[in-house]
Every structure is written in C-alpha cells, then in structure tokens.
C-alpha cells in the first residue's frame, strides 16, 4: 500500500481494457454481506456528492487526511506545480489545502468533459483547455501567472513552472477553489447527469463501474502506516475511484482519486490519486448501484 502514497502523484495513462480477474481467495473477495455494505456506502457517498459536488468533507476526514499528509511527509515526493523546497512539516497545512483544491477541480473538470464529448478512446491531454473547462473557468485559471505559463508549454507534465513560495501555493489554491466554485454553480443549474452525452459515457463505462478490487497489505512499507494486513476495497464511480478500508467496524475512505481506466488520458492540472490496486490487484465484480 506504499504505492497508494507514491501513486497520489501519478498523472499517466493506464490501460482501459480489463483482463480476466485473477483467481480469488476469501481475503481477496467480498462476502455477500460485505458487497451489500459497500453498495450502500457508495450509494450514500454518491447521493451526498451529487448534492454538494465537493470532495472536501471526505478528504478532511481523519483517515483520508492522514494519507494526504503522508504524501507530503515523504520528502522525495513533490506534487506537480509545487517546488520540492516547499515540502516540509511547517507547510503541511497549506499543502493539504492545495491538494484538496486540485482534487476538487479535477473531479469537476472530469464531469464537465463527460457532458461534452465521448470518452471512448479520448486522450484528454490532447484536448485544448477550452474543452477541459467552461470558458469562464479557463479564463479565470489563465489569470494565475504560474498556470498561464505552465499551459503555454508543450509538455505540461515536465514543466518547470512551479510555485516556489508558500504565497504562490496559496495563490494556486485560491485559483483552484474559485474555479471549482464556478463549476459547481454551473452544475447546480445544469446537472451533468441530465445531459445525453454524460448518460452515453456512463453506458460506455458501465463495465468498469462494476469492478471492485480487494487487496491486502503484507508489510509495514506496503501498509503505509495502517495496521499490517489491512484490506483495501477499491470501487469506481463516475469520474472517481474510492479506496475504502474497515476501521473500528466501519467502512472509511482512505483515498479518493480519478480512475485512469475510465478514459485514456492524462490531465493538464495536477489531480487525484490512482491506487495501484485498480490495475494489478484482485478484481471482484459486483453490480454496485450508482445512486
């Protein structure tokens, strides 16, 4: 599960084709009761998220927040747009706010793209910015000098345009928060789920939305601060992936991120977490209601 931390930073494409699920053991397969519990958890999560379009309450829960903090406590890790020089315990609060803001905007951008074009075989990193965000959002983001210069480069993923001061990090966080607010207002007036293109994309993605991955960490390094043999349950919902664990007898969110298999792409803003279990863990297919 150490990969959960390292892969918080990944923005690269993964394959969209699922192979046959490997053979399963009781530890890597959900019981009928567990399947029902996961289904109910996801339904409640979706219901709340559709009402608010805000990941902040989930990412500030103690367990999910702890995982974000561990990302920045690994000195060698540095998220896109932030200089490694800023990764320190002193800046942890601002870095956490930055990460949550990027995750929110990425989720909202994903929803926006779902309403505008088919994700079947699309490489979103090849799309112009005007197709990744509504025009008013793109204009707002380009007013941030770091983002503006970053977007001008041909390869944003290897850009050297980064925040070098904590004030610049705050500026990026504010820009992402303001952009997210604009997109929430748009979705409140025009819910993505009511658009024809969104519904078509969900049909195309339906086979991925049925997959549940179960994995167990087997070493202290893999468990990333969690108890040894902690079992993770990874589920896919439209535009997001949830990694769940059972703590104190209840399912809790460990990681929230974008599911790379839902469309072949990378993104031109830093965004969410991609658990490795999605691509090389054990797959347990269940039809989860999607709220």
DOVO-476010 format. One record per residue: x, y, z of N, C-alpha, C in turn; residue in one letter. Coordinates in steps of 0.02 Angstrom, whole numbers, plus 50000, padded with zeros to 5 digits. Example, Ala and Ser with C-alpha at 12.3 -4.5 7.8 and 13.67 -1.06 7.14 Angstrom:
! DOVO-476010
506604971650390506154977550390506604983550390A 506424988850354506844994750357506455000250394S 
! end
This chain:
! DOVO-476010
500404994050000500005000050000500425006350000X 501095005650006501525011349997501405014449929X 501185010249880501025012849814500455017849818X 500025017349867499475022149874499755029149882X 500305029749917500605036349927500975038649865X 501405034349839501785036249780501325037849722X 500795034149715500355035049658499845040549668X 499865044049724499475050149730499705055149678X 500315054449655500625059449611500555057749537X 500335051749521500365049449452499825052749410X 500025055049351499545057849303499575054249236X 499885048349234499975044949171499395040449155X 499335038749090498795034649066498895027349084X 498355023949100498375016749108497895013649059X 497945007149049497525003749000496805003949020X 496365004248970495645004348983495344997448973X 495744992548958495474985848944495584981449005X 495064978549028495114974049086495254966949064X 495714963849098495824956749086495364952549129X 495424946049124495034941549166495274942149238X 494814942749285495014943249355495414937149376X 495964938249413496364932549435495984928349485X 496244922449500495914918049548495884921549616X 495354920349653495234924049714495234919449775X 495414922149830495394918749895494904922549938X 494714919749996494254923450040494504930350059X 495174931350061495444937850079495384942850022X 495304940549961495294945049903494604945049869X 494104942849906493434942749879492944944849933X 492454948949914491964951249962491424945949974X 491204945350035490634941050050489994944550028X 489444941050021488814944350003488634950050050X 488744949050115488604954350162489044960450152X 489694959250139490154964650126489974968350062X 489774964550011489584967649948488994972449958X 488514970249997487934974550011488144980750050X 488594979850098488824985550137489194990650093X 489624988150048489984992650003489494996249957X 488994992549932488494995549888488135001249923X 487945000249985487585005350023488035011350037X 488675010050051489155015450064489235019750002X 489315016549944489415020149882488785024149865X 488205021149876487575024649862487525030949903X 487685030549968487645036350012488165041649992X 488765039349974489285043949952489055047749890X 488795044049841488565047249779488015052249792X 487555050449834486985054749849487235061449878X 487685060949925487955067049956488365071049907X 488765067649867489205071249820488805074749766X 488265071649743487855074949692487535081349719X 487415081449784487095087249814487595092949822X 488225091449838488715096649853489245097649799X 489405092349761489965092349713490615094549748X 490705092349809491285094549848491595088649884X 492225087349868492585081849899492895083749966X 492895090149983493245092550042493035088850107X 492395088050121492215084650183492485077550188X 492545074250132492795067350132493555067250140X 493905071950106494635072050108494905074950172X 494475078150212494705080750277494505076150334X 494205070550318494095065450370494785063050394X 494835061050458495505059450486495915054550445X 495605049150421495995044050385496235046550318X 495775049450278495975052050212496475057750220X 496365062050269496835067450281497525064950299X 497545059550337498185056650357498565054150295X 498215051350247498545048950186498835054750146X 498465060350143498725066150108499345068750143X 499315069150210499895071550247500505067050236X 500405060550232500965056050221501295057250153X 500895059350105501185061050040501705066550048X 501535071750085501985077450092502525076250144X 502445071250186502965069550234503515065450203X 503385062650143503905059150106504295064450067X 504875066250091505245072050064505375071449990X 505465065249965505625064549894505015065649850X 504415065849880503815066949841503695074449832X 503495076249772503315083249759502765083249708X 502175085849725501625085849677501755090849621X 501425090049564501505094949510501355101949534X 501705106749507501615113949520501895116249587X 502185111849626502465113849691503195111849694X 503625116749710504335115349717504465110649775X 504935106149766505105101449819505375105149880X 505635111149870505895115049926505355116849977X 504735116649955504175118549999503895112650039X 504115106650023503845100750056504155100150125X 503775102250176504035102050245503445101750292X 503585099650354503065099350405502775106250419X 503175111350413502945118150427502405120350377X 502445117950315501975119950263501415114950253X 501365110050297500905104550286500175106850278X 499955111550319499265113850315499105116950248X 499555121150222499435124350156499475119250100X 499925114450105499985109350054499365104950052X 499095103450110498485099450113497905103150079X 497835109550093497315113550061497405113649985X 498035114249963498185114249892497965107649860X 498135102049894497975095549865497225094549860X 496855096549911496125095749910495815100049856X 496085106149846495825110549794495945107549725X 496535104649713496665101549648496225095449637X 496115091649688495695085749682494975087649665X 494725092849697494045095149683493975097549611X 494455101649589494405104349522494465098849470X 494895093949483494975088449436494335084449430X 494005083149485493375079549483492845083449443X 492805089949455492305094049420492465094549346X 493105095049330493305095249260493115088749225X 493215083249260493035076649233492285076449216X 491875078849262491155078949250490995083249189X 491335088849184491205093349127491365090049061X 491935086649058492115083148996491605077748979X 491355074249031490855069049020490235071748986X 490085078248997489485081148968489585083748897X 490225084048876490375087348813490585082748757X 490895077148772491145072748720491185065648745X 491215060948698491285053948716491985052748742X 492045048948797492695047248824492975040848795X 492615037948749492835031748717493455033048675X 494035030948701494665031748665494945038748665X 494645043348703494875050248703495495051048746X 495965054948722496545056848762496455064248781X 496225065348842496035072148861496635076848862X 497235074248873497815078648874497945081648805X 497645078848753497715081648686497195086948672X 496695087448715496175092448705496415099348724X 496195104548688496355111348710496005112848775X 496265117648812495995119148878495255121148874X 495055124348819494365126548814493875120748814X 494125114648801493685108848804493715105248871X 494205106948912494255103848978493885107749032X 493765114049018493425118449066492935123049030X 492415125149063491985130249034492395136649020X 492195140648971492595146548952492745151249011X 492255152449054492385157049110492885154149160X 492895147549167493375144249212494075144549183X 494135143149118494795143449085495085150449089X 494665155549080494915162449084495165164049154X 494785161849204494985162949273495655159649288X 495745153549267496355149949282496955152949246X 496865155549186497415158449148497655165049178X 497255167949222497475174049255497995172649309X 498055166349329498585164549376499235163949337X 499755167849354500365167849313500705161149307X 500705157149360501035150649356500655146049309X 499995145749316499595141549271499645143849199X 499625150449189499665153049121500305150949086X 500865151549121501505149549092501535141949084X 501255138349132501265131049129500885128549068X 500305131649056499895129548999500215131248931X 500655136248932500965138248869501485133248845X 501725129048891502245124248873501945118148838X 502325115348793502065109748753501965103448793X 502355102648846502305096648888502205098848960X 501565099748980501425102249047501685097649102X 501705091149088501895086449141502625087149161X 503045089649116503755090549132503935097949141X 503425102049150503535109149157503945110849219X 504345116149212504725118649269504365124449303X 503775126049278503375131349309503065128649373X 503335130449430503095128049494503055133749543X 502645132849595502625137649650503255136849691X 503615142349700504245142149737504195145349806X 503615148249820503495151149887502825148749911X 502725148849976502085146650003501525151449983X 501705157849970501205162649946500955160649877X 501405158149835501195155849769500765149649773X 500905145249821500475139449832499785141749852X 499745146649897499095149249918498725152249858X 499095155549814498775158549754498485153149709X 498845147649699498595142149659497975139049692X 498015138149758497455135249794496835139549785X 496915146049793496345150649785496065150349714X 496505150149665496275149649595495875143349584X 496125137649609495765131349600495095131449637X 495085134449697494465134849735493955139149700X 494175144749672493715149249636493455145849573X 493895142349538493685138749478493175133349495X 493295129749550492825124649571492155127649589X 492145133449620491515136649638491115138349575X 491455140749523491115142249461490815135949430X 491175130549433490935124349403490355121449443X 490375122149509489815119749550489175123649533X 489255130149524488675134249506488395132049439X 488835130449393488605128049327488225121549334X 488505116849373488185110349380487535110649420X 487485115549464486855116349500486295118349452X 486465122649404485965124749355485865119549300X 486395115949284486375110949230486715104449254X 486365100249291486665094049317486955089749261X 487575087449267487885083249215487475077049200X 487175074149252486825067749244486215068449199X 485995074549186485405075449143485575076449070X 486225076549054486415077548984486465070848947X 486305071148883486325065048842487025062248838X 487535066548828488225064248820488465060848884X 488315063548942488505060449005488215053449010X 487575052848995487255046249000487565041248952X 487735043548892488075039048845488745036748871X 489115041348902489765039448931489695034448987X 489185035149028489075030449083488925023449056X 488555023249000488425016648969489085013648946X 489505017548914490155015148890490585012748949X 490565016349005490985014849063490685009649109X 490105007149094489735002949141490134996849163X 490524993849119490894987849140491434989449191X 491704995549188492204997549238491874999149305X 491275001749301490925003749362490684997649402X 490714991849372490504985749407491074982249443X 491684984649433492264981049460492434983449530X 492534978749575492774980149642493434976349651X 493944979949673494594976949686494724976249760X 494954970449780495104969149851495844967249856X 496194970449903496904968949911497084969349986X 497624966050005497844965950074498584967850077X 498754972650119499464974550125499814969350169X 500424967850151500774962250183501424964250218X 501594970650217502194972850252502074979850278X 502504981950326502424988650354502504993950300X 502964992850253503064997650199502444998050156X 502174992350137501574992350095500964995250131X 500934994250196500344996550233500345003950247X 500905007350235500925014650238500615017450302X 500805014650358500565017150422499935013950448X 499605009950407499005006450428499204999750460X 498754996750499498914990250529499104984950477X 499554980650495499764975350450499164971150429X 499144969150366498604965150337497944968950330X 497984975550330497384979550316497144977950245X 496504976950238496204975450173495894981650143X 496064983250081495774988950046495264986449995X 494744990449986494214989049938494164995049891X 494304993949827494304999349778493694998749733X 493315004149729492715004349688492745010349642X 492405009749586492385015149536491685018049532X 491645024649532491025028149518491165033149463X 490665036049432490805040749377491295046249398X 491855046449363492375051549370492825050649430X 492695045649472493095044849533493225037549549X 493745036449588493895030049619493925031049694X 493615026449730493645026649804494035020549827X 494485021649875494825016149909494575016149980X 494275010650001493965010150067494345005250110X 494335006350175494595001550224494095001050281X 494134995550318493704994850376494104996750438X 493855001650474494165003950535493615004450589X 493755001750647493275001850702492594999250681X 492604994050639491994990750619491594994350566X 491864999850538491515003650487491945004750426X 491625005250367491995007050306492165014350309X 492785015950291493005022850289493405024050224X 493395030150202493755032050141494495033050157X 494925029650119495645030450126495915035250074X 495685034350012495935038249955495355039649909X 495345045649881494875047449827495295049949768X 495145047549709495505049849651495135048349587X 495435050449531495145049149466495355042349441X 494885038649409495025032049383495295032749312X 495945031249302496255032049237495955027449184X 495635021949203495375017549152494745020249121X 494435025149153493795027549127493865031449063X 494445033749047494595036548981495335037048975X 495595035748914496315035648905496575042748903X 496895044948959497135051648958497595053049016X 497935058849010498255062049067497915068749073X 498075072449126497745078849136498245084549138X 497995090549122498445096249120498385100549183X 498065097949235498145100649302498315094749345X 498665095749401498795090049445498145087649474X 498075081349482497455078949511497525072249542X 497025070249579496915064749623497385058849624X 497185053849656497585048149672497375042049632X 497865038049612497725032149573497985026049609X 497585022649648497825016749683498055011249636X 498615008249649498875003049606498434996949604X 498024996049658497584990249660497124990049600X 496974995849570496504996049514496774992349455X 497434992749445497714989749386498034982949397X 498244981449458498574975049467498354971349530X 497804973549559497534969949616497034964649594X 496714961349642496214956449627495554959849614X 495184957549563494574960749543493984956449562X 493514959549596492914956049618492324959749589X 491994956949539491464960649504490804959949540X 490534965849554489874966349585489514972149552X 488864971549543488474977149517488304981749575X 488664987349579488534992249631488044997349604X 487534998949644487095004349625487495010749626X 487345015249579487715021449575487315027549595X 486835026449639486485032349667486105035949615X 
! end
